[in-house]
């Protein structure tokens, strides 16, 4: 789940695609992300901030990898925000066969459900 900040009732945009390799948006550079399958999630309509320090709204921004918990998510890569969107790449276990993504409001968040 990605927690986002925004006005009440606001819902972030997103698009997701299963990809054969973990590659960075725009550059196409191969990323070192653990997993047997990969889901590329792009979140749109967010504050910019690609330096990894702060976003354009002055909030702390995180970029890098996070180890997954449980048996289905091996690792998550979070890229810097650029032109109002950010890449989140999920390294999934080979056994994952389905996913769904939901945008929720109050509070605003993106939920990724894999099985």
Residue, then its C-alpha position, 0 to 999 in steps of 0.5 A: x500500500x502506498x500512502x499519499x497526501x492530498x485534498x479530501x476526496x482526491x484520488x491519485x491516478x495510476x497504471x500498472x503493467x506486468x514486465x519481464x525485467x525490472x527496468x527504470x522508466x525513461x532510461x531503460x536501465x536494468x534495476x537490481x530488484x529481487x523477484x521472479x516476476x515484476x509489476x511496474x506501477x506508475x503513480x500519477x498526479x503527485x509532487x515532483x522531486x527526483x533528488x531523493x531529498x525532498x519533493x516540490x512540496x517540501x516533503x521528505x521523499x524516499x527513493x530506493x529499495x525495500x525488502x518485501x514481507x511475506x511470501x509473495x513480494x520479494x522487493x519493492x523499488x521506489x523511483x524519484x518523482x518526475x513530471x508528476x509521476x513516480x515509478x514503483x516496481x514490485x519484485x514478486x515471487x514466481x508463484x504470483x499469477x494475479x494482481x489488482x490495483x485500487x485507488x482509495x480516498x480519505x486517506x488517499x492511497x494506492x493498494x496493490x493486491x497480489x496472489 
